[in-house]
Amino acid sequence: MNIQRATPVNELLAKLIFLILPSALISYFLLWNANQYFSILRDQAVQQTIYLLVGMAGAAIFYAFRFRFLPTFLLLMLGLYTVYKGLDKYATGEFDAFFISIQFLVFAILFTAGWLIGWGFIRLRYWSILIAATMLSACILLIAKSNTDSVYGLLQAFAPALIYAVYIIFTSEQIYSYKDKSQKFWWFLTRRLVFFGILAALLLGGVVYMMRGEIKETVANYGGGGKQGENSMLKQNKDGTFDLNDYSRLRSNLGRNNELLFAAHIDNFFPETQIPNPLYLTAFYYTKFDTLTETFERDSTIPYNDLFEPDPSKLPLFFTKTDSSVIKNSLATKLRRSVDIEVYSKKLSPSTYLAPNVGYFIQPITVEKDFRDEFKTAFRAKGYVSELNSAYFIYNSPDTQIRKFQQQRFDVLRTAGGYEGMDRKFMNYYTHMPPDAKFKRIGDLAQQITGKSDKTIDKILAIRDYFLSKDSSGKPLFQYTDNPGVPDIPNASKLMYFLFDNRKGYCAYYAGATLFMLRSLGIPSRITVGFLTVDRADKNKGWYWYYADQAHAWVQVYFPGYGWLDFDTTVGNTDAQESPQPDGTPPMQPPRAWLAIDGIVENVDTLKKVMSMTTKHFIFHDKEYDLQQPTKVEMDVKVATIRRDSVDVPLANVRKGDEATAVSYAEAFKNMKPQPGEYAGSVLARFPSPAPIDEIFLKRKDVAKPEEKPKATQQEQPVSAKKVLLTTLLVLAGLILLILLTPYLIFTFFKWRYNTSKAEGDKAYWAYRTAGFYLHQLGIYRGTRTPMQYARDVIDPQLGTAFVPFMNIYLKKKYAKQPLTASEQQHVANFLSPFLGQVRKRIPFSKRLKGFLNPSRSITFFVKPDDDKQNEE
């Protein structure tokens, strides 16, 4: 190492103070914001900034002494990888090993990023432009996730990165441009930066003042948590319908969407009255919790699985599907009965099944003609429901009569037995607590809240009352909000921040906190996902309207003998209960279908209005019949309505091979009663021929034979921390590889231009550029020599090439503008390949490889170097 060739001390100090230190400050700003939205970072912005700063400063000092970049960087990567692989040997337990590995990977990524930034600031003149663009892009991405609802908030989020971008480009250029690195350098740099600061402040203040109206309007339109519906419990499909998310991550803000999803008729009234008894509608359960990402997830391996999960869109109209095993697995025998429900979907995904409590039956039905413009699909369902369940009992209502109903329920549950005789696998699963030490704090709070309560129901009520309690000033201790914010304490999870500090959140926060408090007390519980039911109707009793903002999560608690019962500890939220749109007119229930035939179209006669289908199964008077062999059925379709994808189509559109369901409401079938014990063929033989048909529903050909709905284990899962880190490393590796391949890509481009050039002048020019770049990349620089001096004094004597004859031809064409003779053109055409071959013979492969893995050398080829830089090389 030659100290004389190192970066001047004043220049190095200037870069450390005026480039790297501000970069660390803006990095802290970005990392602090990133920690609010990415749980994997674990709210450690200060430590992460230190990792980045150490990498930047270390690389700046290291490369100031002209060490080669590639070999040292590869050694660094190898060292980090070795440490990472060795961590498993020193960690105790699977969780600890994973946690330590994740922490080290975060350090390694940030340190490596800092190392690259520091190297660039020392070696590359225009590196600041790339860094400025990167920081601005990161800032824009974070603004898109933030809950910005004021001009001040927008400026606070964007101004630091914008000022930094302009500053870093300006300052970097000042440091590189001023050649005198003596004491005058500091006065020059300080004067320029002070001037820049004053000018930036004036410009920014002027822009804000002049455009304050436009900025306020923009924030008003787009602030407040991002676009409507984002981060909610729903996911929107490509066809515009909505599904419930298979997981729910605790977030700092929740979007709200008031679109009508579906209407439902629930045939459930209080005994001997016409008073509706609304029920929450269940889709599925969250039974697992990822402590790293703070995400509630589904699990297909739950013991005594009582979840019935058919796909309504895959069943033929009026055909039924039943699963009695879920009734058995619900482990409920007391005060249970069946409740019928009809669901009419407008924006709810046709593949989503909902039912109160434990669903066990489904039958797709038609939508009455006058309502098909609003509702697209419909189905009947049955739920195995506890008589103790009711939306009135679930929700925390101040109504006196409802309180009376609730008290009756609680009195019954006080007679429930304990969990001593329960299956241990069941109990261990539904009382599992994460091993994190912080969850002990939740258990301590639960013990404090429940005090000396012996009965399970009294412990639940104590937790409910805790969320409804008031502080010393009489204000509610807990509040509902779609924007619970982010912890401002390092290492504090959002769940802990909600429960012990902020006490503001939406349903997933209340359900999650309740779940862990109950489980810490040994009470089996799970989070249920579906829709809360609100009785807003003063007529049309039994009908309920469900909007997107009624997607909900609450807790179910198991009581021996009584099964799983719903409890909702989310505090009052008027916005979530009352949609701004008035409920519409409920759809008329379609007439009873006496016959439904599912099969394949064999023939269509558009003139006689008849059609034939082959079928193996049909529904007659609500009873399903299966045929041993496919049988042809002739149909009269003179009055039939034909629909495909919710659109009426003419009979001429029906083709042989179409899959269809034919439905009849005809009196002929109404009066034709099925006989006890009659087999399918006998029933079919009694049908009139052709059979009168009222509606034909054609299936889409691209989904005629759909795949089975994936099981819960195959459903979309939140992206794991390990996958995020692996992706980041792969992107970083790809970026590094692209940078390292830059010299080869440039050389390949030059050769391509040489080979494809037709004009004699162009071909000579690209031959010169290709040869010059190749030599430059190998470390044989022209410096201040003329091209002819370079060829005559350096290249030909050192490498034994014939570069001088070519230069005579090239310079003749360039300066004399004379046409080349045929022999000269032939010389140019045949020059490059032998020249490069001779250079390869004289220059060892290792040196050529190192040269072409040095992207900084490529940059200097396009920037005219001064003598000092050439000598340094």
TAVEN-V317926 format. One line per field, one symbol per residue. ss: DSSP state (H for helix, E for strand, L for the rest). burial: I if it has 16 or more other ideal C-beta (glycine too) atoms within 10 Angstrom, else O. Layout:
ss->???
burial->???
This chain:
ss->LLHHHLLLHHHHHHHHHHHHHHHHHHHHHHHHHHHHHLHHHLLLHHHHHHHHHHHHHHHHHHHLLLLLHHHHHHHHHHHHHHHHHHHHHHLLLHHHHHHHHHHHHHHHHHHHHHHHHHHHHHHLLLHHHHHHHHHHHHHHHHHHHLLLLLHHHHHHHHHHHHHHHHHHHHHHHHHHHLLLLLLHHHHHHHHHHHHHHHHHHHHHHHHHHHLHHHHHHHHHHHLLLLLLLLLLLEEELLLLLEEELLEEELLLLLLLLLLEEEEEEELLELLLLLLELLLLEEEEEELEEELLLLEEELLLLLLLLLLLLLLHHHLLLLLEEELLHHHHHLLELLLEEEEEEEEEELLELLLLLLEELEEEEEEEELLLHHHLLLLLEEEEEEEEEELLLLHHHHLLLLLHHHHHHHHHHHHHHLLLLLLLLLLHHHHHHHLLLLLLLHHHHHHHHHHHHHLLLLLHHHHHHHHHHHHHLELLLLLELLEELLLLLLLLLLLLLHHHHHHHHHLEELHHHHHHHHHHHHHHLLLLEEEEEEELLLLLLLLLLLEEEEEHHHEEEEEEEEELELEEEEELLLLLLHHHHLLLLLLLLLLLLLLLLLEEEEEEEEEEELLLLEEEEEEEEEEELLEEEEEEEEEEEEEELLLLEEEELLEELLHHHLLLLLEEEEEELLHHHHLLLLLLLLLHHHHHHLLLLLEELLEEEELLHHHLLLLLLLLHHHLLLLLLHHHHHHHHHHHHHHHHHHHHHHHHHHHHHHHHHHHHLLLHHHHHHHHHHHHHHHHHHLLLLLLLLLHHHHHHHHHHHHHLLLHHHHHHHHHHHHHHLLLLLHHHHHHHHLHHHHHHHHHHHHLLHHHHHHHHLLHHHHHHHHLLLLHHHHHHL
burial->OOOOOIIOOIIIOIIIOIIIOOIIOIIIIIIIIIIIIOIIIIIIIOIIIIIIIIIIIIIIIIIIOIOOIOOOIOOIIOOIOOOOOOOOOOOOOOOOOOIIIIOOIIIIIIIIIIIIIIIIIIIIIOIIOOIIOOIIOIIOOIIOIIIIOOIOOIIOIIOIIIIIIIIIIIIIOIIOOOOOIOOOIOOOIOOOOOOIOOOIOOOOOOOOOOOOOOIOOOIOOOIIIIOOIIIIIIOIOOOOIIIIIIIIIIIIIIIIIOIIIIIIIIOIOOOOOOOIIIIIIIIIIIIIIIIIIIIIIIOOOIOIIIIIIIIIIIIIIIIIIOIOOIIOIIIIOOOIOOIOIIIIIIIIIIIIIIIIIIIIIIIIIIIOOOIIOOIIIIIIIIIIIIIIIIIIIIIIOOOOOIOOIIOOIIOIIOOIOOIOOOOOOIIOIIIOOIOOOOIOOIOOIIOOIIOOOOOIIIIIIIIIOIIOOOOOOOOOOIOIIIIIIIIOOOOIIIIIIIIOOIIIIIIIIIIIIIIIIIIIIOIIIIIIIIIIIIIOOOOOOIIIIIIIIIIIIIIIIIIIOIIIIIIIIIIOIOOIOOIOOOIOOIIOOIOOIIIIIIIIIIOIOOOOOIIIIOIOIIIIOOOOIOIOOOIOIOIIIOOIIIIIOOOOOOIOOIOOOIIIIIIIIIOOIOOIOOOOOOOIOOIIOOIOOIIIIIIIIIIOOOOOOOOOOOOIOOOOOIOOIOOOIOOOOOOOOOOIOOIIOIIOOIIOOIIOIIOOIOOIOOIIIIIIIIIIIIIIIIOIIIOOOOOOOIIOOIIIOOIOIOIOOIIOIIIOIOOOOOOIOOOIOOIIIOIIOOIIOOIOOOIOOOOIOIIIIIIIIIIIIOOOIOOOOOOOI
